[in-house]
Amino acid sequence: MNMTVIELYNKLCEVIPTALSCPWDKDGLESCPEPEKEVKNVLITLDITNAAIDRAIEGKFDVIVSHHPVFFGGLGVMNALTFDGAKAVRLVKNNIAAMSFHTRLDALTDGVNDTLARLCGLKNIEVVGDDKIARVGELDEEIALCDFVKNLKSALSHGQGEREASLTVCDVNGKVKRVALVGGSGGDMMNLAKEVGADTYVTGDAKHHEYLGSYDFGINLICAGHFFTEYPVCEFLKKTLGKINPEFECEIYFSNKVITV
């Protein structure tokens, strides 16, 4: 089944609607040198790093589909002397389309946060918050925080080194039953976790005062890494692309290069 770049993007927008995006977001069709180019293979990644672009060039991928926008701050100029401009030039010169699905993928049913909730072992998962991004759910039974952390680390890790999740924990009450979560940078949403009666809040990363704030809120805080709390959604993207066109050749690229020592 033949499908062009613009047809693929429009199909993905049907599955992951732009209406779910936060107003400030910058995702979308970020590189499209040839809208009518036929798509045969797709590289899926959380981040469109230079290494990811290297892989796309090496593997002759037609499209990169990502969670994070490659030009999140906006592309002022396409100038190879600037960091983002050099990426734009490489994508265009190699005729590679790039499309990202950021906060709309966070909010989407079965997207980033539903996937994270399932990896946390939660049941009765509910959408909470004005932007529909956060989730709250419950474990089958209350368990010790140390056991919950151990299970979550195992669920999020894909090996050692840069593939092993590193969790920072604020142990406030030592027990876990009702968990609220936001993948990625959700440290500023602990007040929502308090409002929905959670005893534990899971996110990717937080600031120093947000760590301390968990004790004021009386909620365990677990920061499991921005990358690791969002990366599992790449499997959802791969399955979605397979449903759109079973003939696509899809590959997931592991873009994390951060090692905790």
N, C-alpha and C positions, 0 to 999 in steps of 0.2 A: 504494500500500500504506500504509494508515494505521498510525501508530505513536505511542504516547504517550511522555511524558518518562521515566517509570519503565521502560517497555519498552525504550527506547533505552539507558538506563543499564545495564540488565541484559544487553542484547546486547553492549555494549561490555565489560562485565565478563567475558563469555564469551571474548572475543578477548584482553583484557588482564586476566588474573585477579588478584584481590586477593592471592592467595597469593604473588605475585612482589614485593609491596611490602616495603620495610624496616619493621621493627617500629615505628620512631619516626615514620613518615610520617603525614601528615594529609590525604591526598587522598581523593577520593570524590565523592559527590553533595552538594555544598556549599550549593546553593540549589535549592529545589524548591517554589515557591509552589503549584503545581497539578500533582500527579503524573500525573493523567489527561489533561492538556492534549495535544492533538495536535501533533506536531512537523512543521513544514514546512520550516524553514530553520535552519541551524546555523552559528554563527561559530566558527572554529577559531583559537586563538591560543596562543602560548607562555605569556603572562602576562595575567591578567585585571586590567589597569590601568583607571584611570578612563576613559582614552581608548578602551580596548576596549569598556567598558560604553557609552560614548557611541555608538560605532559600532553596537553591538547594539540600542540604543534607536532610533537613526536608521533602521537597516535593518529594524526590526521582527523581529529574530531571536528565535526561541523558546528556543534553547539556546546556551550558550557551552561549548565543549569546550576544555580547556586542558591543558598539561603541568604547570605549576606550580600548586599549590593557592592559591586566593585568600586563604584564611584559614590560612596555614601555622602561625602561632603559636596557633591556636585562637581562636574568636570568643567573647569573654567576655560581651559584651552587644551587643544590636542597638540601638545608640545613634548617631544621626546626628551627634553631636558628636565621635565618635571616628573615626579614619581607616578602620579596617576596618568599623566599624558603619555608617558612611555608605555604603560599598559594598554592604553587605548590604541596607540600606534601599532603595537604588536598584534592586537586582536584584529584590527582592520587589515593590516598588511597580509595576515595569514587567513583572511576571510573566515574568521571565527565569530559566530554570534554569541552573545552573553546575555542571559536573562536571569533575574533574581526575584525571589519571592520571600520577603522578609517578615514584617509583622503580620501580614495576611496568612503566612504559613504558621506563625505562632498561634494565631487565633483559630485556624481551621480545625474542624473536627478531624481527628486522627493525625493532626500536624505535630509540631514540635512539643507542645505541652501535654497533649493526650498521650503521645509516645512516652514522654518522660514519666508521666503519672503511672503508666503501666509498668515501666521499668522499676518504679518505686514499690510496686506491688499493691497499688491502691485499687479499691473497688468503689462503686457508687460515686463515680467521678462527676463533678459539677463544674460548669463554667461560672466564674465569678469575676467581678470588676467591670467597670464601665467600658473598657476596650475589649472585653471578652477574651483576654489573653490568659489570665491566671486560671488555675484549676485547684480544686480541693477534693479530697477523697479520704477514705479510711482503710486501714489494714484490717484483715480478718480478726486480729486480736492485738492487744497492746504488747509491744516488745521493748526490750532495752535499746536505748539510743545507740550503744556500741554495736549491737547486732544489726540494726537498721543501716548504719553507716557501712559496715562490712559488706552487707548484701548489695547496697547501692554501688559501692566502689567496684565490686565484681561485675555488676550488670552494665556499668558504663565503660569499663576497661576493655581494651582489645589486644592486650599484650603488655610488654614492658617498655620502659623509656618513654618516648613521646606518645605511646599508645596506652599508657597507664594513667587512669584518672587520679588526681590528687585532691582530697577533700579537706576543707577547713571547717572545724566544728566548734560551735558555741554550745556547750552542754548546760542548759538552764534547768531542766527538770529530770533528765535521764530516761524519760519514757517517750515512746512514740505510738500514737494511735490515729490521730486525725492530722493529715498533712496538707498544707497548701504549697503551691510551687509556681515558679515562673522560670523557664529556661533562659540562659543568657544573663544579661545584666538586670537583675530584679531586686537588688538590695534595697531599693527605695520603696518597695511594696509590702514591707512587713506589717504595716498598719492594716492592710487588707487581710493578711493572714490572721491577725488578732480579731478583726471584725467577724470572720467566718468561723471562729472558735477553734482554730488549729493549735495544736501543741507544738508543732514542728513546721519550719518553713525551709524549703529546698529551692536554691537558685544556683546560677552559675558563678557570679562574683558579687562582691559587696565592698563598700568603702569602710575605712576604719571606724567611723562613728556609727555605721550601720551594724557592724559587729557588736559594738558596745550596746547599741540600742536593743538588741535581742534580749538582753537581761532586763531592760526596762519594760519591754513588752511581755516578758515572761514566756518567751517562745524559743525552743531550740532552733538554731540557725545552722544550716549545712550549705556551704558553698562548694559545689562539686566541679567547678570549672566551666567557663563560658563555652568552650569548644565541646566538652564532653556532654553537657546537658542538651546540646542542640544537634550534634552530629548524628544521632540515631535517626533523625528525620530523613537522612539521605536514602535510607532503605525505602521509605514511603515514596520518595520522589522516583526511585527506580521502578517500583511497582506501578506507579501512576503512568510513567512513560511507557511501560510495557503494555498497559491497558489501552493507551492512546494508539500505539502502533507496535504490535508484537514483533515487527521486523527490525525495530531499532536495535542497534548494538549499544549497550549502556555499560558504563564503568564508573564505579565510585572511587574518587580520589581522596585520600586521607591527608587533609591540608595542615594538620597540627604539626608544629615543629618545636613546641615548648616542652622542656623536660624539667621536672621539679627535682632538685637535689638537696 
